[in-house]
Amino acid sequence: MAEKTILDACCGGRMFWFDKQDERVMFQDKRNEIRIVDVGTPATKGRAPKITRPDVLTSFTNMPYPDNTFWHVVFDPPHLQKVGKTGVLAASYGVLSDNWRDDICKGFAECFRVLKPNGTLIFKWCELEISIKEVLCLTSIPPLYGHRSGKKALTHWVAFTKPNTA
């Protein structure tokens, strides 16, 4: 098996990966589930189930890896609070807790802890409910650059590098 040099810290259904089984990637999530989202209504009829099958079952707030393990980390945490816990959006993206600021702050800290010096962190956030500005202040590492995407340009992809402190 190839060495895992990349971490997806909250992989969910691996939606944006071209190769959902990429041998270089450690896919991690706190959920391990198959959620049926076809409830028989016209909008849900025939939908495929939402499947979350991580390689490692753990939270992004407390990862089991040694410091400086990965060259590249993808951090795409839940970004919605005002969504039904059993709906399609919750199945696809997860749901933020009431302590979301603390969770995201811990998530950034953990992502940078397991990232090698000079490694790259890619952070994805949809500001449908919470602005990117509110979220980026939860890490002390400044971002390098970002890009907006999506129909309404609400999804942000933000790149960071871990400082070489050695």
Secondary structure, 3 states (H helix, E strand, C coil): CCCCCEEECCCCCCCCCCCCCCCCEEEEECCCEEECCCCCCCCCCCCCCEEECCCEECCCCCCCCCCCCEEEEEECCCCCCCCCCCCHHHHHHCCCCCCHHHHHHHHHHHHHHHEEEEEEEEEEEECCCCCHHHHHCCCCCCCCEEEEECCCCCEEEEEEECCCCC
